Amino acid sequence: MHDTTRSAYWQGARDGAPFIFVVSPFAMLFGVVSAEAGLNVFEALAFSVVVIAGAAQFTALQLLQDNAPTFVALASALAVNLRMAMYSAALTPHLGAAPFWQRGLIAYFLVDQTYACSVMAYERNKGWGLAQKTAYFFGTMTPVCPMWYVMTLVGAWAGTAIPPDYALDFAVPITFIALTAPMLRTAAHRAAALVSVVMALGFAWLPFNLGLMVAGLAGMITGAQIELRLRARGTWVDP
Amino acid sequence: MIDKNQLWTVIVLLGIGSFALRFAFLGLIGNRAMPEWLLRHLRYTAVAILPAIVAPLVAWPAALEGQTDPARLAAACVTLAVGYATRNVILSIVLGAGTLYLGLYLAG
């Protein structure tokens, strides 16, 4: 590995490392919830390895427990994961030139944390070439993704030992808020988030998690429109 | 009790579907340029989708069968405020969780 490539990899690993403390309880929680839903250790681990998307896994498991039809469980969990397609699109200008097999691996490891770290790092290091960008991405993945499997396993083993008064249900919202808050750097981003919250609450009654889709699209359109207006006025500042 | 056939169907299809979503642009578009209007919308993906997932969970927590909870509400506000002010993800999670447990403790 070239020197700057190696340093980009380790920088990614360092930037990803704090997320161990985010991903571990989240993965463990999934293991615990799976055990409570009657999944054995192997099934819980398979869920985390095959799907590797926390929010979608929780969604699917919740709906399966509610005896929802397979189609509804799948559609809702995939709706939660639609943002991955948008992450994929957002990283394409940076990583699209990588070899096909690398793009396959990157796609598999494309999660909230690796995406968030990478996008911010690519903004900071505009001089990086493909090799550095790819190395950085795999760096961010290294502490985060294996931990997702391991802690799912631990949670599934610990099973029902964690009492409900620990309010672990709230690990998901707190994590997502903490990930989002630092991104609210421009008026466009803040407006997008605000519209998304209002719409998500207003359309929560829609079936099959469609409220999430409505809110997400509305938020994105809002952000893009505000950005256009700020640019027209000459007051847009790149975040 | 979850039916095992249904469980494995969901695991496998959700795995394939999630990978397809992640691979969609990266794998198929590669390094062809994407239109500016699309990129402009994509900049707001995270700030549009994540709050939409969170808002109902904060307002109507499933653990309490949808009943609004002051402790969870306060925890969400603290996490947001700290994250916004410091841009420190871990610090905001720690203070958010601290607020939650303090609130639950005070509520008895």
Interface residues (C-beta under 8 A of the other chain):
Chain A: P18 F19 F21 V22 A37 G38 L39 E43 A46 F47 V50 V51 I52 A53 A55 A56 Q57 A60 Q62 L64 Q65 T70 A73 L74 A77 L78 V80 N81 L82 R83 M84 A85 M86 Y87 S88 A89 A90 L91 T92 P93 L95 G96 A97 F100 R103 G104 I106 A107 Y108 L110 D112 Y115 A116 P164 D165 A167 D169 F170 V172 P173 I174 T175 F176 I177 A178 L179 T180 A181 P182 M183 L184 A188 H189 A192 A193 V195 S196 V197 M199 A200 L201 A204 G211 L212 A215 G216 L217 A218 G219 M220 I221 T222 G223 A224 E227 L228
Chain B: M1 I2 Q6 L7 W8 T9 V10 I11 V12 L13 L14 G15 G17 S18 F19 L21 R22 F23 A24 F25 L26 G27 I29 G30 N31 R32 A33 M34 W37 L38 L39 R40 H41 L42 R43 Y44 T45 A46 V47 A48 I49 L50 P51 A52 I53 V54 A55 P56 L57 V58 A59 W60 P61 A62 A63 A71 R72 A75 A76 T79 L80 A81 V82 G83 Y84 R87 N88 V89 I90 S92 I93 G96 A97 L100 Y101 L104
